[in-house]
Amino acid sequence: MEITGFQMRNDFKITILTPEYYTYGSMVIGGVLKDAGYSVTLQKGFQNIPKADVIFISLQSTIHLLKYRDQILNLPGYKILGGPVTQVPELALEQLPVDLILKGEGEVTVLKILKELELSPKKDSTPQLTLDPDLEMVNNNPKVVKGTKSSLKRPIPLIPENISSESIRGANVYIETHRGCPGNCGFCQVPCFFGRKVRSRPADDIINEVKEFMEKGARRIAISGGTGSLYGSPKFNQVDEQAFSNLLREISNLTGSSNLTVPDVRVDLINDEILESINLYTNKWVYFGIESGSENVLKKMKKGINLDEVRNAVESARRYGLKIAGSFIVAYPGEDDEDFQATLDFADELMLDDYFISIAEPLPGTDLGNKIVEIPFNENPLFIPGEKYKKYGLSLAEERALEFMLESYVYRSLPQPMTAELFKALLDEVKSQGKHIKAVTPMLMGG
């Protein structure tokens, strides 16, 4: 990649900062900038940050807008914010002292931004952005630039030397195979961020990338794009079994099947060929987004599935000897006691191998995020005191999450005993989720 008509200063330095772990997106942007000839450093955390002319800040979680505000305020250089938190840029601008926000995909647009930064520093050594019409502004906001959709054919990411120490749900890295999802789930940012049309990366590029990550020390690889089986999707809401199977086989030949995971699959986007490939080439786990055992709540979520489809998917996965994990969301707007009990009963019926349970988190730009701001605190289960576990000071939402987590150890294919240590860990997890969402909700409401 070249920046035409643009002469870089040899000493122009860029740092890409991620607060808690090396995000895949930050590595991709780092690779693009390095390939363009820039001096780029990946930085995890706020300790010993190298001096830079421009700092790209990649934030994944809305809570980071509050959690790291002071640290970001004190960063030197021209600060550009990217990542999923930019879906509602006005919110990010209210909370963070940054110079520019890049909304959406950044591979192409970061080079345009840097082209427009004057590389002759002012007295304060901070570059200045000239508002060139080549950069598309969002709502005519001169501090927000809209990203340009990429073809997904790009340079190898900038991979940190210590990638082997990363552990994100058990994987060193989640490698992107495609973007977009035809689903319309009200709680998910994937369609908001990348669109509902699936765009897949060339298989050779993915394989070469896996090789590079492994050369740098990565061993446990997860592939993702929202819904793993959509790789190579020929049409809206269809799977290409052959493309998916070939990709898994090629990656598995490098990593070994026990080190390859497909973390997320929709129950309505599988078939026998897909399940057989997961069985042959991965660690034999399949992760279904089930979310609720109430048809009523599934409709409110705009999940696009029904309980019979879940039953059929679980039964099919078992025929191929796969271990099955299910993700569930509690306290979704409109969920009442009967809906919650229906979810517990459904989880009991399924008897999965593992469960992931979370409180409904309102992500900016999603249907759920928009709904939450319309619910008064006294009607939001996250702010209504619970009764069953009153001595722990839990809200109704936290109480439901804890009850489900406790019951999930009984509902499993291999039930596990509840110990004091496990109970404390689950209670801490529920309180952490609740604290996070309680902090974010008033922010979304403008409070």
C-alpha positions in Angstrom: 0.0 0.0 0.0 1.3 3.5 -0.9 0.2 6.9 0.1 0.4 8.8 -3.2 1.7 12.4 -3.1 2.7 12.0 0.5 6.2 12.3 2.0 6.6 10.7 5.4 9.0 12.0 8.0 11.5 9.3 8.9 10.9 9.8 12.6 7.1 9.8 12.5 6.0 7.3 15.1 2.7 5.6 15.8 1.5 3.6 18.8 -1.6 1.3 18.7 -2.9 0.9 22.3 -5.2 -1.7 23.7 -6.0 -1.6 27.4 -6.3 -5.3 28.4 -5.3 -7.6 25.6 -4.0 -7.5 22.0 -7.2 -7.1 20.0 -7.2 -8.7 16.5 -8.4 -5.4 15.0 -5.4 -3.5 16.5 -3.0 -6.1 15.0 -4.7 -5.8 11.6 -4.4 -2.0 11.6 -0.8 -2.3 12.8 0.0 -4.6 9.8 -1.6 -2.1 7.4 0.5 0.8 8.8 3.7 -1.2 8.9 3.2 -2.3 5.3 2.8 1.3 4.3 6.2 2.1 5.8 5.3 3.6 9.2 7.1 3.0 12.4 4.4 1.2 14.5 4.4 -0.2 18.0 1.7 -2.3 19.6 1.1 -1.5 23.2 -1.0 -3.4 25.8 -1.9 -1.5 28.9 -0.9 2.0 30.0 2.5 1.2 31.5 5.7 2.5 29.8 3.9 3.8 26.7 6.4 4.8 24.0 6.4 8.4 22.8 4.5 8.7 19.6 3.2 11.4 17.2 -0.1 9.5 16.8 -1.8 7.0 19.2 -4.5 4.8 17.9 -6.7 3.6 20.8 -8.7 0.4 20.2 -11.5 -0.1 22.7 -13.8 -3.1 22.6 -16.1 -2.6 25.6 -18.3 0.4 26.5 -17.1 0.3 30.1 -13.7 1.2 28.8 -15.0 4.7 28.1 -15.3 5.2 31.8 -12.6 2.9 33.1 -9.7 4.3 31.2 -10.8 7.9 30.8 -8.1 9.4 33.0 -5.3 7.3 31.4 -6.4 8.3 27.9 -6.6 12.0 29.0 -2.9 11.9 29.9 -1.7 10.2 26.7 0.7 12.4 24.6 0.3 12.9 20.8 -2.7 13.0 18.5 -5.3 10.5 19.8 -7.5 8.5 17.4 -10.2 6.2 18.8 -11.4 3.0 17.0 -13.1 -0.2 17.8 -16.7 -1.3 18.5 -17.2 1.6 21.0 -17.3 4.0 18.1 -20.6 2.7 16.9 -22.2 5.7 18.5 -19.4 8.2 18.2 -21.3 11.0 20.0 -21.2 8.9 23.2 -17.5 8.3 22.9 -16.8 12.0 22.4 -18.8 12.8 25.5 -16.6 10.5 27.6 -13.1 10.5 26.1 -10.7 13.4 25.4 -9.7 12.2 21.9 -8.8 14.2 18.8 -10.6 12.0 16.3 -12.9 9.0 16.1 -12.8 6.5 13.3 -16.1 4.8 13.0 -16.3 1.4 11.4 -13.7 -0.5 9.3 -10.3 1.2 9.3 -7.9 -0.5 7.0 -8.3 2.0 4.2 -9.3 5.0 6.1 -6.4 5.1 8.6 -4.0 5.7 5.6 -6.2 8.6 4.4 -6.2 10.1 7.9 -2.5 9.9 8.2 -2.1 11.4 4.8 -4.1 14.4 6.1 -2.1 14.8 9.3 0.5 17.5 8.8 3.8 15.9 9.7 5.5 19.2 10.5 4.7 19.4 14.2 3.4 22.6 15.7 5.0 24.1 18.8 3.1 21.6 21.0 4.5 18.7 18.8 0.9 17.6 18.0 0.0 17.0 14.4 -3.0 18.7 13.0 -5.8 17.2 10.9 -6.8 19.2 7.9 -10.4 18.4 6.9 -9.9 17.2 3.4 -13.1 16.2 1.5 -11.5 12.9 0.8 -12.4 11.9 4.3 -16.1 11.2 4.8 -17.3 12.8 8.0 -20.2 11.4 10.1 -23.1 13.8 10.5 -20.8 16.6 9.4 -18.9 16.1 12.7 -15.3 17.1 12.0 -14.1 14.9 14.8 -15.7 11.7 13.4 -14.6 10.0 10.2 -16.5 7.1 8.6 -14.4 4.0 7.7 -14.4 2.6 4.2 -15.4 -1.0 3.7 -12.4 -3.1 2.9 -12.0 -6.0 0.4 -10.4 -8.0 3.3 -7.3 -8.7 1.2 -4.6 -7.0 3.3 -1.1 -7.4 4.7 -0.2 -9.8 7.5 -1.2 -8.3 10.9 1.4 -6.8 13.2 1.8 -9.7 15.7 3.3 -9.1 19.2 6.2 -11.3 20.2 4.4 -12.4 23.3 1.2 -13.5 21.6 1.6 -17.0 23.2 0.8 -15.5 26.6 -2.7 -14.2 25.5 -5.7 -16.2 26.5 -9.1 -15.1 25.3 -11.7 -17.7 26.1 -8.8 -20.2 25.8 -7.4 -19.0 22.5 -4.2 -17.0 21.8 -6.0 -15.2 19.0 -9.3 -15.0 17.2 -8.5 -14.9 13.5 -11.1 -13.2 11.3 -12.3 -15.3 8.3 -15.2 -13.1 7.2 -17.2 -10.1 8.1 -20.9 -9.6 8.4 -23.9 -11.7 9.6 -27.4 -12.0 8.1 -28.8 -12.3 11.6 -30.6 -9.4 13.1 -30.1 -10.1 16.9 -31.0 -7.0 18.8 -28.1 -7.4 21.3 -25.3 -7.9 18.7 -23.0 -5.3 17.2 -21.7 -7.5 14.3 -24.4 -6.5 11.8 -24.2 -2.9 13.0 -20.5 -2.7 12.5 -19.9 -4.8 9.4 -23.3 -5.1 7.8 -25.6 -8.2 7.1 -23.9 -9.2 3.9 -21.1 -11.7 4.4 -17.7 -10.9 2.9 -15.1 -13.7 3.1 -11.3 -13.5 3.1 -9.3 -15.4 0.6 -8.4 -18.8 2.1 -4.7 -18.5 1.2 -4.5 -15.2 3.1 -6.1 -16.9 6.2 -3.7 -19.8 6.0 -0.6 -17.6 5.6 -1.8 -15.6 8.6 -2.2 -18.7 10.7 1.4 -19.6 9.8 2.6 -16.2 10.9 0.8 -16.3 14.2 2.2 -19.8 14.9 5.8 -18.7 14.0 5.3 -15.9 16.6 4.3 -18.5 19.2 0.5 -18.8 19.0 -0.7 -22.3 19.4 -4.5 -22.1 20.2 -6.4 -20.6 17.3 -10.0 -19.6 17.1 -11.6 -18.5 13.9 -14.5 -16.1 13.9 -16.5 -13.6 12.0 -19.8 -13.6 14.0 -21.0 -17.0 12.9 -18.2 -19.3 12.0 -20.1 -21.5 9.5 -20.9 -18.5 7.2 -17.3 -18.5 5.8 -17.7 -18.5 2.0 -21.4 -17.9 2.2 -22.7 -17.7 -1.4 -26.0 -16.0 -0.7 -27.8 -14.3 2.1 -28.3 -16.7 5.1 -26.7 -19.7 3.3 -23.7 -21.7 4.1 -21.0 -23.1 1.8 -20.1 -26.4 3.4 -17.2 -27.0 1.0 -15.5 -23.7 1.6 -15.9 -24.0 5.4 -14.7 -27.6 5.4 -11.7 -26.9 3.3 -10.7 -24.0 5.4 -10.9 -26.0 8.7 -8.9 -28.8 7.2 -6.1 -26.5 6.0 -5.9 -24.7 9.4 -6.1 -28.0 11.3 -3.2 -29.4 9.3 -1.1 -26.6 10.8 -2.5 -26.3 14.3 -3.7 -29.8 15.0 -7.4 -30.4 15.6 -7.1 -30.0 19.4 -5.8 -26.4 19.0 -8.5 -25.1 16.6 -11.9 -23.8 17.7 -15.0 -22.4 15.9 -16.4 -20.4 18.8 -19.8 -19.3 17.6 -22.3 -21.0 15.3 -26.0 -20.3 14.8 -28.3 -23.3 15.3 -30.0 -22.5 11.9 -26.8 -22.3 10.0 -25.5 -25.9 10.4 -26.0 -29.1 8.6 -24.4 -32.6 8.6 -21.4 -31.5 6.5 -20.7 -28.5 8.8 -20.9 -30.7 11.9 -18.8 -33.4 10.4 -16.0 -30.8 9.6 -16.1 -29.5 13.2 -15.8 -33.0 14.5 -12.9 -33.9 12.2 -10.8 -30.7 12.2 -11.4 -28.9 15.5 -11.4 -29.6 19.3 -14.9 -31.0 18.9 -16.7 -28.2 20.6 -19.6 -26.4 19.1 -20.9 -23.1 20.7 -24.6 -22.3 20.0 -26.1 -18.9 20.7 -29.4 -20.1 22.3 -30.0 -17.0 24.5 -33.4 -18.0 25.9 -35.8 -20.8 26.5 -38.8 -18.5 26.0 -40.2 -18.1 22.5 -41.5 -14.7 23.7 -38.1 -13.5 24.6 -36.5 -14.9 21.4 -38.9 -12.8 19.4 -38.1 -9.7 21.5 -34.4 -10.4 20.8 -35.1 -10.7 17.0 -33.0 -13.8 17.3 -34.7 -15.4 14.3 -34.7 -19.0 15.7 -37.2 -21.1 17.6 -36.8 -23.7 20.3 -37.4 -26.7 18.0 -34.5 -25.5 15.9 -32.3 -25.4 19.0 -33.4 -29.0 19.9 -32.7 -30.2 16.4 -29.2 -28.6 16.4 -28.3 -30.0 19.7 -29.5 -33.5 18.7 -27.5 -33.3 15.4 -24.3 -32.1 17.1 -24.6 -35.0 19.6 -24.8 -37.5 16.6 -21.4 -36.3 15.6 -19.9 -36.7 19.1 -19.5 -33.0 19.6 -19.4 -31.3 23.0 -22.0 -28.5 23.1 -21.9 -25.2 24.9 -24.8 -22.7 24.9 -24.8 -19.0 25.5 -27.8 -17.5 27.3 -28.9 -13.9 28.1 -31.1 -13.1 31.1 -33.0 -10.0 32.1 -33.6 -9.0 28.5 -36.2 -6.2 28.3 -39.6 -7.8 28.5 -38.5 -11.0 30.2 -40.8 -11.8 33.1 -40.7 -14.5 35.8 -42.4 -17.1 33.5 -40.0 -16.4 30.7 -37.0 -16.9 33.0 -38.5 -20.1 34.4 -39.0 -21.3 30.8 -35.3 -20.7 30.1 -34.3 -22.7 33.2 -36.6 -25.6 32.2 -35.2 -25.5 28.6 -31.6 -25.6 29.9 -32.5 -28.6 32.1 -34.1 -30.3 29.0 -31.0 -29.7 26.8 -28.4 -30.9 29.4 -25.5 -29.2 27.5 -21.8 -29.7 28.3 -21.2 -26.1 29.2 -23.2 -22.9 29.7 -22.3 -19.2 29.3 -24.7 -16.9 31.1 -24.7 -13.2 30.9 -27.0 -10.3 31.8 -28.4 -8.4 28.9 -25.8 -5.7 28.1 -26.9 -2.7 26.1 -24.2 -2.1 23.4 -24.3 1.3 21.7 -26.0 1.2 18.3 -27.9 -2.0 18.9 -31.6 -2.5 19.2 -31.1 -3.5 22.8 -29.1 -0.4 23.5 -31.9 1.7 22.1 -34.5 -0.1 24.1 -32.6 0.2 27.4 -32.5 4.0 27.3 -36.3 4.1 27.2 -36.8 2.0 30.3 -37.0 3.9 33.6 -34.6 2.7 36.3 -37.5 1.5 38.5 -38.6 -0.8 35.7 -35.1 -2.1 34.7 -34.4 -5.4 36.4 -30.8 -4.4 36.8 -31.9 -1.6 39.2 -34.8 -3.5 40.9 -33.7 -5.2 44.2 -33.9 -9.0 44.2 -35.5 -11.1 46.8 -34.1 -14.7 46.6 -30.5 -13.7 47.3 -31.2 -10.5 49.2 -28.3 -10.9 51.6 -25.9 -10.5 48.8 -27.4 -7.2 47.7 -28.2 -8.4 44.2 -30.6 -6.8 41.7 -33.3 -8.9 40.0 -31.1 -9.2 36.9 -28.1 -10.3 38.9 -30.2 -12.7 40.9 -31.5 -14.4 37.7 -28.0 -14.7 36.4 -26.7 -16.2 39.6 -29.6 -18.7 39.9 -29.1 -19.8 36.3 -25.3 -20.2 36.8 -25.9 -22.3 39.9 -28.5 -24.5 38.2 -26.3 -24.9 35.1 -23.9 -27.1 37.1 -26.8 -29.4 37.7 -28.2 -29.3 34.2 -24.9 -30.4 32.5 -24.4 -33.7 30.8 -21.9 -34.3 33.7 -23.3 -32.5 36.7 -20.7 -30.9 39.0 -20.9 -30.4 42.7 -21.3 -26.8 44.1 -18.4 -25.8 46.4 -17.9 -22.7 48.4 -15.1 -21.6 46.1 -17.2 -22.1 43.0 -20.2 -20.3 44.5 -18.0 -17.3 45.4 -16.5 -17.3 41.8 -20.0 -17.2 40.3 -21.2 -14.5 42.8 -18.2 -12.4 41.9 -18.8 -12.9 38.2 -22.5 -11.8 38.5 -21.5 -8.7 40.6 -18.9 -7.8 38.0 -21.3 -8.0 35.2 -23.9 -6.0 37.1 -21.4 -3.3 38.1 -20.3 -3.0 34.5 -23.8 -2.6 33.0 -25.0 -0.4 35.9 -22.2 2.0 35.0 -22.8 1.9 31.3 -26.6 2.2 31.3 -26.8 5.8 32.8 -24.1 6.8 30.3 -26.2 5.6 27.4 -29.2 7.4 28.9 -27.2 10.6 28.9 -26.9 10.7 32.7 
